[in-house]
Every structure is written in structure tokens, then in C-alpha cells.
Amino acid sequence: MPEFPQPATVIGLDVGGTKIAGGVVSLPEGVVLVQHTIPTLASRGGEVVLEDVERLAERLAAEAVAMRRTVHAVGVGLCELISPRGDILSANCVDWMKLPVRARLATIAPTTLEADVRAAARAEAIFGAGRPFRQFLYITVGTGIASCLVLDGNPFTGARGATGTMASSPVSFPCERCGQTNRRTLEQLAAGPALVSRYNESLPGAAQSGHDVLAAATAGDNAAIFVTRSAGDALASTVGLLVNVLDPEAVIVGGGLGLSEGPFWDEFMAATQRYIWSEVHRGLPILRAGTGTNAGVIGAAAAAWDFKAC
């Protein structure tokens, strides 16, 4: 597992599609000393979102100084593709491709950019449920769905950094009964916004968030139960495929929906066993993230300090 050369105070920023979480993280303990969350509101444009992130980082830096701590680094986990060098490769949700993100945050401390799913997976490897395993598969389910293979404590980046897009490509196949071809992606079936849109097809305006749909399902709403169970089944089919291909020691699930209780999680757990082909894999642990909703903040901080130490 990565080791930190000396104690450090690092600002971790988790920039997601729905919210931006930031915290002052003490390393090597991985303890969040103070944390704040603001909405992303990505439709306003990348520049406005970056201004919000700058203000949040400055606020956290001031609070670190008030605690008599020096900020050694800033780590940003972004919900986009990030190259091994820290270059932004996509603008699917937050468009920062042409903005000097690192330079603007470097006024606080040296800044590292990382893909949010790899940051969260790193947190699980060092501080969370991944500690006992040499290799595991991390899945995050929230506004989006992504994955990261972790090998010997290190998130696998691939050749270009474009890993983790397990839910972004359609799996097209024609229905044998009606002939219609499905072209929806896993995110369009099982991510938070998909749960809302699918549920609201039957009850317009009934849900504002994925958690609203989960609550309705737990309360016995049949439409919500169908949406959440079908989403859990769709997620399980892809996770089962990844287990069959990658042969991990464990699967660790995080993200707002990934950490939820009720029909979504129950169906996901049951269906994953059905989609795993080999008996060798049937008993592999499927665990919730040990660092919980702090995974992105802690992981972004750990990525920054690990990079700075290299």
C-alpha cells in the first residue's frame, strides 16, 4: 500500500455531477478535519463551477490555518476522464478542458487532478474496505456510474487514463418479441437521474432525486419498486461481467446510491450472483465502501500527497 513520507494536511475536493464536497484531510490518518458541500449546478458552465471550487478551497485553506495547520497540497477528484499526467480528457458533465484548473488552485498549494472514481478507489485501498485485498474492483453509483480496478493498492489508469466508463456505452440488442433495439446505457437505467426520470414517467414530478425513488420503493410503491429492482438487476449484469473478466478478490461499492439500503441494493446483491458465471467467483465479497461518502474527498487528498511524494 502507498505510504506517506511525513504527516501532511491536504485539501481534498470531490467534484461530482450533483455536488462538490471539500475537506481538510490529515494524512496519513485519512481523517477529515472539516468538510463543506455545495451544489455543482454544472449547467451554469465550467468557469462558474471552477470559481465555486476556488472559493471553497480558499475557505478550507483559511480553516486549516485557523487550526494552525499548513496546507501542503490540493487534490481534485473530477467526474471526467483524467490522463495519468492529470490532463482533463472529457467534458461530459463539468467542462474544464480549456481552463487552467491546476494553476488557479496552485495559489493555495501544489494541485493534482485525478478521476473521481480512481480517487475514491484509492481511499478504499488505503483506509477503507479494500485494505485486506491485493486487488479489488471499486464501483461507484450516484449521479453517474463508474468503476476502477485496484492492483496492489494503486488504481489502474490504463494506457490513456480513460478507464472506468463501465456504464457509458449502450449494449444494443433487438427484442425477440417486438424487434425494438435497446440502445440505452447502464447509466440511463440505473444512475440517480435515470431512477428519477423512469419513475416520473408514471408519476410526473413525484421524485426529485434518486433517494426519493428509493424511499418510495421502501414504502411499497410498485412503480418505484420496479424501477429500483430493474436498475439493481442492470447494474448487477455489468458487475457480473466485470467479475468474470477481471477475477478480483472483492467488489467494493460506493457512491450515494451504492451505499443505500432497500430494494436497489437487495436486487443488486441477489442478481450479481446470477450473472457471475464461474463457481470460483460465487463467494467473492461484495462490500460497501468503508470510507462511505467521504471516499472522494479522502481519495483526492491521498492522490495529491502520493503524487507530490513521488
KOLTIGU-855456 format. One record per residue (C-alpha): x, y, z; residue in one letter; chain; residue number from 1. Coordinates in steps of 0.1 Angstrom, whole numbers, padded with zeros to 4 digits. Layout:
<rs>
R       X       Y       Z   kolti   drenvo   domi
R       X       Y       Z       a        A    NUM
...
</rs>
This chain:
<rs>
R       X       Y       Z   kolti   drenvo   domi
R    0000    0000    0000       m        A      1
R    0012    0036   -0006       p        A      2
R    0030    0052    0023       e        A      3
R    0031    0089    0031       f        A      4
R    0066    0102    0038       p        A      5
R    0056    0125    0066       q        A      6
R    0024    0139    0082       p        A      7
R    0005    0163    0059       a        A      8
R   -0025    0185    0057       t        A      9
R   -0042    0183    0023       v        A     10
R   -0073    0198    0008       i        A     11
R   -0094    0172   -0010       g        A     12
R   -0121    0183   -0034       l        A     13
R   -0146    0158   -0049       d        A     14
R   -0163    0175   -0079       v        A     15
R   -0193    0154   -0089       g        A     16
R   -0223    0159   -0112       g        A     17
R   -0246    0169   -0083       t        A     18
R   -0224    0182   -0056       k        A     19
R   -0189    0194   -0047       i        A     20
R   -0175    0181   -0014       a        A     21
R   -0144    0196    0000       g        A     22
R   -0125    0188    0032       g        A     23
R   -0093    0194    0051       v        A     24
R   -0077    0159    0054       v        A     25
R   -0050    0149    0078       s        A     26
R   -0026    0123    0064       l        A     27
R   -0015    0096    0070       p        A     28
R   -0045    0091    0093       e        A     29
R   -0070    0098    0065       g        A     30
R   -0091    0119    0089       v        A     31
R   -0114    0147    0075       v        A     32
R   -0109    0176    0100       l        A     33
R   -0135    0199    0084       v        A     34
R   -0158    0195    0054       q        A     35
R   -0183    0215    0034       h        A     36
R   -0206    0206    0005       t        A     37
R   -0221    0229   -0022       i        A     38
R   -0242    0221   -0053       p        A     39
R   -0224    0217   -0086       t        A     40
R   -0251    0231   -0109       l        A     41
R   -0229    0222   -0139       a        A     42
R   -0254    0237   -0164       s        A     43
R   -0240    0272   -0154       r        A     44
R   -0208    0264   -0172       g        A     45
R   -0173    0252   -0163       g        A     46
R   -0159    0287   -0154       e        A     47
R   -0186    0293   -0129       v        A     48
R   -0182    0259   -0113       v        A     49
R   -0144    0265   -0111       l        A     50
R   -0150    0298   -0094       e        A     51
R   -0171    0280   -0068       d        A     52
R   -0144    0254   -0063       v        A     53
R   -0118    0281   -0058       e        A     54
R   -0139    0298   -0032       r        A     55
R   -0145    0265   -0014       l        A     56
R   -0108    0257   -0015       a        A     57
R   -0099    0291   -0001       e        A     58
R   -0124    0287    0027       r        A     59
R   -0109    0253    0036       l        A     60
R   -0074    0267    0035       a        A     61
R   -0084    0295    0059       a        A     62
R   -0099    0270    0082       e        A     63
R   -0067    0249    0081       a        A     64
R   -0047    0280    0090       v        A     65
R   -0071    0286    0119       a        A     66
R   -0063    0251    0132       m        A     67
R   -0026    0260    0129       r        A     68
R   -0020    0237    0100       r        A     69
R   -0001    0243    0068       t        A     70
R   -0018    0231    0036       v        A     71
R    0008    0210    0017       h        A     72
R   -0012    0201   -0014       a        A     73
R   -0046    0202   -0030       v        A     74
R   -0062    0172   -0047       g        A     75
R   -0092    0174   -0070       v        A     76
R   -0112    0143   -0080       g        A     77
R   -0133    0152   -0111       l        A     78
R   -0162    0133   -0127       c        A     79
R   -0144    0133   -0160       e        A     80
R   -0117    0112   -0177       l        A     81
R   -0082    0122   -0165       i        A     82
R   -0049    0111   -0180       s        A     83
R   -0021    0096   -0160       p        A     84
R   -0004    0131   -0162       r        A     85
R   -0035    0148   -0148       g        A     86
R   -0048    0162   -0180       d        A     87
R   -0086    0165   -0184       i        A     88
R   -0098    0144   -0213       l        A     89
R   -0135    0149   -0214       s        A     90
R   -0163    0174   -0207       a        A     91
R   -0193    0152   -0203       n        A     92
R   -0205    0169   -0171       c        A     93
R   -0181    0196   -0160       v        A     94
R   -0163    0214   -0189       d        A     95
R   -0129    0223   -0176       w        A     96
R   -0109    0211   -0206       m        A     97
R   -0097    0246   -0216       k        A     98
R   -0094    0260   -0181       l        A     99
R   -0062    0263   -0161       p        A    100
R   -0076    0244   -0131       v        A    101
R   -0043    0234   -0115       r        A    102
R   -0027    0268   -0120       a        A    103
R   -0057    0286   -0103       r        A    104
R   -0058    0263   -0073       l        A    105
R   -0020    0262   -0070       a        A    106
R   -0022    0297   -0054       t        A    107
R   -0032    0277   -0023       i        A    108
R   -0008    0247   -0027       a        A    109
R    0005    0224   -0055       p        A    110
R   -0025    0208   -0071       t        A    111
R   -0032    0173   -0085       t        A    112
R   -0061    0163   -0107       l        A    113
R   -0075    0127   -0106       e        A    114
R   -0106    0110   -0119       a        A    115
R   -0131    0109   -0091       d        A    116
R   -0137    0071   -0092       v        A    117
R   -0099    0065   -0090       r        A    118
R   -0096    0089   -0061       a        A    119
R   -0124    0071   -0042       a        A    120
R   -0109    0037   -0050       a        A    121
R   -0076    0049   -0036       r        A    122
R   -0093    0059   -0004       a        A    123
R   -0108    0024   -0001       e        A    124
R   -0074    0008   -0008       a        A    125
R   -0056    0028    0019       i        A    126
R   -0083    0035    0045       f        A    127
R   -0114    0015    0037       g        A    128
R   -0129   -0019    0028       a        A    129
R   -0101   -0026    0003       g        A    130
R   -0073   -0028    0028       r        A    131
R   -0073   -0066    0031       p        A    132
R   -0071   -0072   -0007       f        A    133
R   -0043   -0071   -0031       r        A    134
R   -0067   -0065   -0059       q        A    135
R   -0103   -0054   -0060       f        A    136
R   -0130   -0038   -0082       l        A    137
R   -0144   -0005   -0070       y        A    138
R   -0178    0006   -0083       i        A    139
R   -0194    0040   -0076       t        A    140
R   -0232    0045   -0082       v        A    141
R   -0246    0080   -0079       g        A    142
R   -0253    0107   -0105       t        A    143
R   -0231    0086   -0127       g        A    144
R   -0218    0050   -0126       i        A    145
R   -0181    0042   -0129       a        A    146
R   -0155    0016   -0120       s        A    147
R   -0119    0012   -0111       c        A    148
R   -0097   -0018   -0108       l        A    149
R   -0072   -0015   -0079       v        A    150
R   -0039   -0035   -0081       l        A    151
R   -0016   -0037   -0050       d        A    152
R   -0032   -0005   -0036       g        A    153
R   -0029    0015   -0068       n        A    154
R   -0059    0025   -0091       p        A    155
R   -0053    0011   -0126       f        A    156
R   -0051    0040   -0151       t        A    157
R   -0049    0022   -0183       g        A    158
R   -0028    0034   -0213       a        A    159
R   -0046    0068   -0215       r        A    160
R   -0064    0073   -0183       g        A    161
R   -0097    0066   -0200       a        A    162
R   -0107    0038   -0176       t        A    163
R   -0139    0034   -0156       g        A    164
R   -0166    0041   -0182       t        A    165
R   -0184    0008   -0175       m        A    166
R   -0218    0024   -0178       a        A    167
R   -0214    0048   -0207       s        A    168
R   -0218    0026   -0238       s        A    169
R   -0251    0011   -0250       p        A    170
R   -0254   -0026   -0251       v        A    171
R   -0276   -0029   -0281       s        A    172
R   -0297   -0060   -0288       f        A    173
R   -0331   -0065   -0305       p        A    174
R   -0361   -0077   -0285       c        A    175
R   -0371   -0112   -0298       e        A    176
R   -0408   -0103   -0293       r        A    177
R   -0412   -0068   -0307       c        A    178
R   -0380   -0063   -0326       g        A    179
R   -0372   -0030   -0310       q        A    180
R   -0335   -0024   -0303       t        A    181
R   -0324   -0013   -0269       n        A    182
R   -0298    0015   -0271       r        A    183
R   -0298    0027   -0235       r        A    184
R   -0267    0027   -0214       t        A    185
R   -0264    0014   -0179       l        A    186
R   -0263    0050   -0166       e        A    187
R   -0296    0056   -0184       q        A    188
R   -0311    0027   -0165       l        A    189
R   -0295    0027   -0130       a        A    190
R   -0279    0061   -0121       a        A    191
R   -0296    0086   -0099       g        A    192
R   -0311    0108   -0127       p        A    193
R   -0322    0077   -0145       a        A    194
R   -0342    0065   -0115       l        A    195
R   -0359    0098   -0113       v        A    196
R   -0368    0101   -0150       s        A    197
R   -0380    0065   -0152       r        A    198
R   -0402    0068   -0120       y        A    199
R   -0416    0102   -0131       n        A    200
R   -0428    0086   -0164       e        A    201
R   -0456    0070   -0143       s        A    202
R   -0459    0098   -0117       l        A    203
R   -0447    0131   -0132       p        A    204
R   -0428    0152   -0107       g        A    205
R   -0431    0127   -0079       a        A    206
R   -0393    0124   -0074       a        A    207
R   -0366    0150   -0074       q        A    208
R   -0337    0127   -0066       s        A    209
R   -0327    0090   -0067       g        A    210
R   -0332    0088   -0030       h        A    211
R   -0368    0099   -0034       d        A    212
R   -0373    0069   -0056       v        A    213
R   -0356    0046   -0031       l        A    214
R   -0378    0059   -0003       a        A    215
R   -0409    0054   -0024       a        A    216
R   -0398    0018   -0031       a        A    217
R   -0391    0011    0006       t        A    218
R   -0426    0025    0013       a        A    219
R   -0441   -0001   -0010       g        A    220
R   -0448    0020   -0042       d        A    221
R   -0450   -0006   -0070       n        A    222
R   -0437    0017   -0097       a        A    223
R   -0407    0027   -0076       a        A    224
R   -0401   -0010   -0067       i        A    225
R   -0400   -0019   -0104       f        A    226
R   -0376    0009   -0113       v        A    227
R   -0352    0002   -0084       t        A    228
R   -0352   -0035   -0089       r        A    229
R   -0347   -0033   -0126       s        A    230
R   -0319   -0008   -0120       a        A    231
R   -0302   -0032   -0095       g        A    232
R   -0305   -0060   -0120       d        A    233
R   -0290   -0039   -0148       a        A    234
R   -0261   -0029   -0125       l        A    235
R   -0256   -0065   -0115       a        A    236
R   -0253   -0077   -0150       s        A    237
R   -0224   -0054   -0158       t        A    238
R   -0207   -0060   -0124       v        A    239
R   -0210   -0098   -0130       g        A    240
R   -0194   -0094   -0164       l        A    241
R   -0165   -0074   -0149       l        A    242
R   -0160   -0101   -0123       v        A    243
R   -0160   -0127   -0149       n        A    244
R   -0134   -0108   -0169       v        A    245
R   -0111   -0094   -0142       l        A    246
R   -0113   -0120   -0114       d        A    247
R   -0110   -0096   -0085       p        A    248
R   -0107   -0106   -0049       e        A    249
R   -0137   -0084   -0039       a        A    250
R   -0161   -0059   -0052       v        A    251
R   -0165   -0026   -0032       i        A    252
R   -0194   -0004   -0039       v        A    253
R   -0196    0033   -0030       g        A    254
R   -0215    0065   -0041       g        A    255
R   -0248    0079   -0029       g        A    256
R   -0269    0051   -0044       l        A    257
R   -0243    0024   -0039       g        A    258
R   -0244    0030   -0002       l        A    259
R   -0282    0029    0000       s        A    260
R   -0304    0002    0016       e        A    261
R   -0336   -0013    0003       g        A    262
R   -0347   -0029   -0030       p        A    263
R   -0319   -0014   -0051       f        A    264
R   -0292   -0030   -0030       w        A    265
R   -0311   -0062   -0024       d        A    266
R   -0317   -0068   -0061       e        A    267
R   -0281   -0059   -0070       f        A    268
R   -0267   -0084   -0045       m        A    269
R   -0290   -0112   -0055       a        A    270
R   -0287   -0106   -0092       a        A    271
R   -0249   -0103   -0092       t        A    272
R   -0247   -0139   -0081       q        A    273
R   -0269   -0149   -0111       r        A    274
R   -0247   -0130   -0135       y        A    275
R   -0214   -0144   -0122       i        A    276
R   -0205   -0173   -0145       w        A    277
R   -0179   -0193   -0126       s        A    278
R   -0184   -0211   -0093       e        A    279
R   -0149   -0199   -0084       v        A    280
R   -0163   -0164   -0081       h        A    281
R   -0196   -0170   -0065       r        A    282
R   -0185   -0164   -0029       g        A    283
R   -0164   -0133   -0035       l        A    284
R   -0171   -0104   -0010       p        A    285
R   -0194   -0076   -0022       i        A    286
R   -0188   -0048    0003       l        A    287
R   -0200   -0012    0009       r        A    288
R   -0172    0014    0009       a        A    289
R   -0156    0017    0043       g        A    290
R   -0149    0054    0038       t        A    291
R   -0185    0060    0029       g        A    292
R   -0195    0093    0014       t        A    293
R   -0160    0107    0023       n        A    294
R   -0143    0084   -0002       a        A    295
R   -0139    0111   -0029       g        A    296
R   -0125    0138   -0005       v        A    297
R   -0101    0115    0012       i        A    298
R   -0090    0099   -0020       g        A    299
R   -0084    0132   -0038       a        A    300
R   -0062    0143   -0009       a        A    301
R   -0043    0110   -0008       a        A    302
R   -0038    0112   -0046       a        A    303
R   -0023    0147   -0043       a        A    304
R    0001    0138   -0015       w        A    305
R    0011    0105   -0031       d        A    306
R    0018    0123   -0063       f        A    307
R    0037    0151   -0045       k        A    308
R    0058    0125   -0027       a        A    309
R    0069    0108   -0060       c        A    310
</rs>
